[in-house]
Amino acid sequence: MTERLDFIKQLVGKGGPDEEDDSRFENWLTQVAVERRCGKLSSDEWQATRAAFGEALSPQTIQGFGLAKPYGYAGDFEMLEKIYLRQASDNPRLKKWDEYFHRQKAPQAVRNRKAYFINLLRKLEAAAIHWQGGRGLVEVLNVACGPARDLFEYFGQHGQGGRLRCDSLDHDPRAIAYATELCRDYPDRVTFLRANAFRFRARKQYRLLWCAGLFDYLDDDCFKALLRRLYGFVSEGGEIVIGNFSDKNPTRNYMELLGEWFLHHRCREQLLALARGCGIPDSALSVGQEEEGVNLFLHIKR
């Protein structure tokens, strides 16, 4: 117990981990996770250990913001925006903690999945000229859109001259308000809708349906229920792309111990099995990944 606390007090005393401390801190997190799972470290002892972080686990840091969950849930739009923009505290006693946060594989994967979506949109835009003689708009549905930084960047590059139009859903009205303001210059290209994905009723069909960060909060039964619902919203020849954190996520201990941020991590085979469980044939399925291999993407052709 004393050794465990002394290490954290050392990091706090120097304002957070430097890059050369990363390996030791990750080993510390692994040891604590094992002790928590086997019952060697009680809840009271863990709370005392976590208290040693002091301001480093306050909402002034990104890891503390995640723990506080000011919007009532993990992975909210503001957290995602902090990750996308690599925000870091100006406080010298706390800045290193934010820098450490951004060095982790999971935040890198979140930034990469934004790029993954933008690349899908670019490919769709390029292919669109071959459909319907190059006329009309190509419809996209973005489920659980969060801050919509990806759409802001995409339409910022393509402006009003592109072929894509996107409906974006989120259950949180604060996320919708933020995203609407961010993308205010593109009202003809993106529409934001406050909606629960399980209750949303599409009035059109979409060529691409993207959902980056909702399914890894769902158990297997809810995963399949939502997939069955969304599958009917995609046009013939269209595609669904669903993001899910891999079971190889090396940031998992950090997320769960210091952020109480829990996901349903899944491997490639589990994602394929869930799609098959919805009656989707293997010929329509593939799994991609972003550069870190931490975020997987289930691709389903219609």
C-alpha positions in Angstrom: 0.0 0.0 0.0 2.7 2.5 1.0 4.8 1.7 -2.1 1.7 2.1 -4.3 0.9 5.5 -2.8 4.5 6.7 -2.8 4.7 6.2 -6.6 1.6 8.3 -7.2 2.8 11.0 -4.8 6.1 11.1 -6.7 4.3 11.7 -10.0 2.0 14.3 -8.5 5.0 16.1 -7.0 6.6 16.5 -10.4 3.3 17.7 -12.0 2.5 14.4 -13.7 4.4 11.7 -15.7 7.0 12.5 -18.2 7.3 10.3 -21.3 10.1 8.2 -19.6 7.6 7.4 -16.8 4.9 6.0 -19.1 6.1 2.4 -18.9 6.3 2.4 -15.1 2.9 4.0 -14.7 1.4 1.5 -17.1 2.9 -1.3 -15.1 1.5 0.3 -11.9 -2.0 0.4 -13.5 -1.7 -3.2 -14.6 -0.7 -4.3 -11.1 -3.6 -2.3 -9.5 -6.1 -3.8 -12.0 -5.0 -7.3 -11.2 -5.2 -6.6 -7.4 -8.7 -5.1 -7.9 -10.0 -8.1 -9.9 -8.7 -10.7 -7.4 -9.9 -8.8 -4.4 -6.5 -8.1 -3.0 -7.1 -4.4 -3.1 -10.3 -3.4 -1.4 -12.6 -0.6 -2.5 -11.6 1.5 0.5 -7.9 1.0 -0.2 -8.5 1.9 -3.9 -10.4 5.0 -2.9 -7.4 6.0 -0.7 -5.0 5.3 -3.5 -7.1 7.4 -6.0 -7.3 10.3 -3.5 -3.5 10.5 -3.6 -3.8 11.9 -7.2 -5.4 15.1 -5.7 -6.0 17.8 -8.4 -4.8 15.4 -11.1 -8.2 13.7 -10.8 -10.2 16.9 -10.6 -12.2 18.2 -13.6 -9.3 20.5 -14.3 -7.6 17.6 -16.1 -9.0 15.5 -18.9 -8.8 12.3 -16.9 -10.5 14.0 -14.0 -13.2 15.4 -16.4 -13.8 11.8 -17.5 -14.2 10.6 -14.0 -16.6 13.4 -13.0 -18.9 12.8 -16.0 -20.5 16.2 -15.9 -23.0 15.2 -18.6 -23.9 11.9 -16.8 -22.2 9.5 -19.1 -18.7 8.5 -20.3 -17.5 9.6 -23.7 -19.6 12.7 -24.0 -19.2 15.2 -26.8 -17.0 17.6 -24.7 -14.6 14.7 -23.8 -14.4 13.8 -27.5 -13.7 17.4 -28.5 -10.9 17.6 -25.9 -9.4 14.5 -27.4 -9.8 15.7 -31.0 -8.2 19.1 -30.2 -5.5 17.7 -27.9 -6.5 20.1 -25.2 -4.2 20.4 -22.2 -4.3 22.4 -19.0 -2.3 25.6 -18.7 -1.6 24.8 -15.1 2.0 23.5 -14.8 1.0 21.2 -12.0 -1.5 19.5 -14.3 -0.4 19.9 -17.9 1.7 16.7 -17.9 -1.3 14.6 -16.9 -3.2 15.9 -20.0 -0.1 15.2 -22.1 0.0 11.7 -20.7 -3.7 11.2 -21.5 -3.2 12.2 -25.2 -0.2 9.8 -25.5 -2.3 6.8 -24.8 -3.4 4.5 -27.6 -7.2 4.9 -27.0 -7.2 8.7 -27.5 -5.0 8.3 -30.5 -7.5 5.7 -31.8 -10.4 8.2 -31.3 -8.5 10.8 -33.4 -7.8 8.1 -36.0 -11.4 7.1 -36.2 -12.3 10.7 -37.1 -9.9 10.4 -40.0 -11.3 7.0 -40.9 -14.8 8.5 -41.3 -13.5 11.5 -43.3 -11.7 9.1 -45.6 -15.0 7.1 -46.1 -16.8 10.3 -47.0 -14.1 11.2 -49.5 -14.4 7.8 -51.1 -18.2 8.1 -51.2 -17.9 11.6 -52.7 -15.5 10.3 -55.4 -17.8 7.4 -56.2 -20.9 9.6 -56.3 -20.2 11.0 -59.8 -20.9 7.5 -61.3 -24.4 7.3 -59.8 -27.5 8.7 -61.3 -25.4 10.5 -63.9 -23.7 12.6 -61.2 -27.0 14.2 -60.2 -28.6 14.6 -56.8 -27.2 14.3 -53.3 -25.9 11.2 -51.6 -27.4 10.7 -48.2 -25.4 9.8 -45.1 -26.6 9.0 -41.6 -24.2 9.6 -38.7 -25.5 7.9 -35.5 -24.3 9.2 -32.1 -22.5 12.1 -33.7 -21.1 13.8 -30.6 -19.4 17.1 -31.4 -19.4 16.5 -35.2 -15.8 17.6 -35.5 -15.4 15.1 -38.4 -18.2 16.7 -40.4 -16.9 20.2 -39.6 -13.5 19.2 -41.1 -15.0 17.4 -44.0 -17.4 20.1 -45.1 -14.8 22.7 -44.4 -12.7 21.2 -47.1 -15.6 20.5 -49.6 -17.9 23.4 -48.7 -21.2 23.6 -50.5 -19.9 22.2 -53.7 -19.9 18.6 -52.6 -22.4 15.8 -53.3 -22.9 14.5 -49.8 -25.7 15.4 -47.3 -25.6 14.1 -43.8 -28.3 13.6 -41.1 -26.6 13.4 -37.7 -28.3 12.0 -34.6 -27.4 12.3 -30.9 -29.5 11.7 -27.8 -27.9 14.6 -25.9 -29.4 18.0 -26.7 -26.2 19.7 -25.5 -24.2 17.7 -28.1 -26.7 18.7 -30.8 -26.5 22.4 -29.8 -22.7 22.3 -29.9 -22.5 20.4 -33.2 -25.1 22.7 -34.8 -23.1 25.8 -33.8 -19.8 24.2 -35.0 -21.2 23.3 -38.4 -23.3 26.5 -38.7 -21.7 27.3 -42.1 -23.0 24.1 -43.7 -26.8 24.1 -43.1 -27.5 22.7 -46.5 -25.1 19.8 -46.0 -25.7 18.6 -42.4 -28.9 18.4 -40.3 -28.7 17.6 -36.6 -31.5 15.7 -35.0 -32.0 14.9 -31.3 -33.0 11.3 -31.3 -32.5 8.0 -29.5 -30.9 5.6 -32.0 -33.3 2.8 -30.8 -36.4 4.9 -31.5 -35.3 6.9 -34.6 -37.5 6.4 -37.7 -35.8 7.1 -40.9 -37.8 8.8 -43.6 -35.3 8.0 -46.3 -32.6 5.5 -47.1 -28.9 6.2 -46.8 -25.9 5.2 -48.9 -23.6 5.3 -45.8 -24.5 4.8 -42.2 -21.7 5.5 -39.8 -21.7 4.9 -36.0 -18.3 5.5 -34.4 -18.8 5.2 -30.7 -22.1 3.8 -29.6 -22.0 0.1 -30.1 -19.1 -0.5 -27.7 -21.4 0.7 -24.9 -24.0 -2.0 -25.8 -24.2 -5.6 -24.7 -24.5 -8.2 -27.4 -28.3 -8.3 -27.3 -28.6 -4.6 -27.6 -25.9 -4.6 -30.3 -27.9 -6.9 -32.5 -31.2 -5.2 -31.8 -29.8 -1.8 -32.9 -28.0 -3.3 -35.9 -31.2 -5.0 -37.1 -33.0 -1.6 -36.8 -30.3 0.4 -38.6 -29.9 -2.2 -41.4 -33.3 -1.3 -42.8 -32.2 2.4 -43.2 -29.5 1.6 -45.7 -30.2 1.6 -49.5 -29.3 -1.3 -51.7 -25.6 -1.1 -52.5 -25.0 1.0 -49.4 -22.9 0.3 -46.4 -23.0 0.4 -42.6 -19.8 1.0 -40.7 -19.8 0.4 -36.9 -16.8 1.3 -34.7 -16.0 -0.8 -31.6 -12.9 -0.8 -29.4 -10.8 -3.9 -29.7 -10.2 -6.3 -26.9 -6.5 -5.5 -27.4 -7.0 -1.9 -26.1 -3.8 -1.2 -24.1 -5.4 1.8 -22.4 -8.2 -0.2 -20.8 -6.8 -0.3 -17.3 -6.2 3.5 -17.3 -9.7 4.2 -18.6 -11.4 1.9 -16.1 -9.4 2.6 -13.0 -9.0 6.4 -13.3 -12.0 7.3 -15.5 -14.6 4.6 -14.6 -15.0 4.4 -18.4 -16.2 1.0 -19.3 -16.8 -0.4 -22.8 -17.7 -3.7 -24.3 -14.4 -4.5 -26.0 -14.7 -6.9 -28.9 -12.4 -8.7 -31.3 -12.8 -9.1 -35.1 -14.4 -12.6 -34.7 -17.0 -11.3 -32.2 -18.1 -8.5 -34.4 -18.5 -10.8 -37.4 -20.5 -13.3 -35.2 -22.8 -10.5 -34.0 -23.6 -9.5 -37.6 -24.2 -13.1 -38.6 -26.6 -13.3 -35.7 -28.6 -10.7 -37.4 -28.9 -12.9 -40.5 -26.3 -10.9 -42.5 -24.2 -13.2 -44.8 -20.4 -13.4 -44.6 -20.1 -12.1 -48.2 -21.4 -8.7 -47.0 -19.0 -8.5 -44.0 -15.5 -7.2 -43.4 -13.6 -5.6 -40.5 -11.2 -2.7 -40.8 -9.1 -0.9 -38.2 -7.5 2.5 -37.7 -3.7 2.8 -37.6 -3.3 1.8 -33.9 -5.4 -1.3 -34.3 -7.4 -0.2 -31.2 -10.6 0.8 -32.9 -12.1 -1.9 -35.2 -14.8 -1.1 -37.8 -17.4 -3.6 -38.8 -18.3 -3.0 -42.5 -21.6 -4.3 -43.7 -22.6 -4.1 -47.4 -26.3 -4.0 -48.2 
